[in-house]
């Protein structure tokens, strides 16, 4: 029911047509440590284990990182 999570899901689906990637969706309420770490910054997108974006996620920024991961 999180609108920002829905936007992030749609953005990743669009980017998935251009980049080879695996998307793993995690329910932060299923793990107390993850919940404590990210509860105020959902949704969170982690790219290649290095880039972590939270809240309103910029598609161009994620796209740029994905481009860098494929080269």
Residue pairs with C-beta under 8 A, 6 or more apart in sequence:
2 42
2 43
4 42
4 43
4 55
4 56
4 57
5 42
5 43
7 43
7 56
7 57
8 43
8 45
8 57
9 25
9 43
11 57
11 59
11 62
12 21
12 23
12 45
12 62
14 59
15 21
15 59
15 62
15 63
15 66
16 23
18 63
18 66
19 63
19 66
19 67
19 69
19 70
20 70
21 66
26 34
28 34
28 35
28 38
28 39
28 42
29 35
38 44
38 54
41 54
41 55
42 54
42 55
43 54
43 55
43 57
44 52
44 53
44 54
45 51
45 52
45 53
45 54
45 57
45 62
46 52
47 53
47 62
47 65
47 66
47 69
48 65
48 69
50 65
51 62
51 65
53 61
53 62
